[in-house]
């Protein structure tokens, strides 16, 4: 379910966003959940081209994007065309 405070955006808008350096304020349990879901969503994206919903925060507020995750590293989630979202700015990842 989309957080009502979040603005749903197309993935093509992500390169124009600005991300602060400091991580979003979430618990360690939430961070672990994000990392676990990130692994599952990446497998889903690569094997079935399945989409997930990423809830994240840029310098303007809460945003959401529905997209396929191609890969990730400790710092960034990589989407189609090399678009990235900093892992430290992710609030949640939901797989429908």
C-alpha positions as CSV (number, residue, x, y, z in Angstrom):
1,X,0.0,0.0,0.0
2,X,1.3,3.4,-0.9
3,X,2.0,5.8,2.0
4,X,-0.5,8.6,1.6
5,X,2.2,11.2,2.2
6,X,4.3,9.9,-0.8
7,X,4.2,11.2,-4.3
8,X,4.1,8.4,-6.9
9,X,6.6,9.4,-9.7
10,X,7.7,7.7,-13.0
11,X,11.3,6.3,-12.8
12,X,12.3,8.7,-15.6
13,X,12.1,11.6,-13.0
14,X,14.6,10.0,-10.6
15,X,17.8,11.4,-12.2
16,X,16.5,15.0,-11.6
17,X,16.0,14.4,-7.9
18,X,18.5,15.4,-5.2
19,X,19.3,13.1,-2.4
20,X,20.8,14.3,0.9
21,X,23.9,12.5,2.1
22,X,22.5,11.6,5.5
23,X,20.4,8.4,5.7
24,X,16.7,8.4,6.4
25,X,15.8,7.8,10.0
26,X,14.6,4.2,10.3
27,X,15.2,1.4,12.8
28,X,17.8,-1.4,12.3
29,X,15.0,-3.9,11.9
30,X,13.5,-1.8,9.1
31,X,16.9,-1.5,7.5
32,X,17.4,-5.3,7.6
33,X,13.9,-5.8,6.1
34,X,14.8,-3.4,3.3
35,X,18.0,-5.3,2.5
36,X,16.2,-8.7,2.6
37,X,13.3,-7.4,0.3
38,X,15.9,-5.8,-2.0
39,X,17.5,-9.2,-2.6
40,X,14.1,-10.8,-3.3
41,X,13.0,-7.9,-5.5
42,X,16.2,-8.1,-7.5
43,X,15.7,-11.8,-8.2
44,X,12.1,-11.1,-9.2
45,X,13.2,-8.3,-11.5
46,X,15.9,-10.3,-13.2
47,X,14.0,-13.6,-13.6
48,X,10.4,-12.4,-14.2
49,X,10.8,-8.7,-14.9
50,X,8.5,-8.2,-11.9
51,X,8.0,-4.7,-10.5
52,X,8.2,-3.6,-6.9
53,X,7.3,-0.3,-5.1
54,X,10.2,1.6,-3.6
55,X,9.4,4.3,-1.0
56,X,12.2,6.8,-0.6
57,X,13.0,10.3,0.5
58,X,14.7,13.0,-1.6
59,X,15.4,16.5,-0.5
60,X,11.7,17.5,-1.1
61,X,10.0,14.7,0.7
62,X,8.6,11.2,0.4
63,X,8.4,9.7,-3.1
64,X,7.4,6.3,-4.5
65,X,8.2,4.5,-7.7
66,X,7.0,1.3,-9.2
67,X,9.8,-0.3,-11.2
68,X,12.0,-3.3,-11.8
69,X,15.3,-3.5,-9.8
70,X,18.1,-4.7,-12.0
71,X,20.8,-4.8,-9.3
72,X,22.1,-3.2,-6.2
73,X,25.3,-2.7,-4.2
74,X,25.7,-1.4,-0.6
75,X,25.2,2.1,-1.7
76,X,22.7,2.2,-4.6
77,X,19.7,0.5,-6.1
78,X,20.1,0.3,-9.9
79,X,17.1,0.6,-12.1
80,X,16.7,0.4,-15.9
81,X,19.1,2.7,-17.9
82,X,21.4,3.0,-14.9
83,X,19.1,5.2,-12.8
84,X,20.0,4.9,-9.2
85,X,18.4,5.5,-5.8
86,X,20.7,5.6,-2.7
87,X,20.0,2.7,-0.4
88,X,20.4,5.0,2.6
89,X,17.4,7.1,1.4
90,X,15.0,4.1,1.1
91,X,12.2,3.8,3.6
92,X,10.6,0.6,2.3
93,X,10.4,-1.8,-0.6
94,X,7.1,-3.6,-1.3
95,X,6.6,-6.6,-3.6
96,X,3.0,-6.9,-4.8
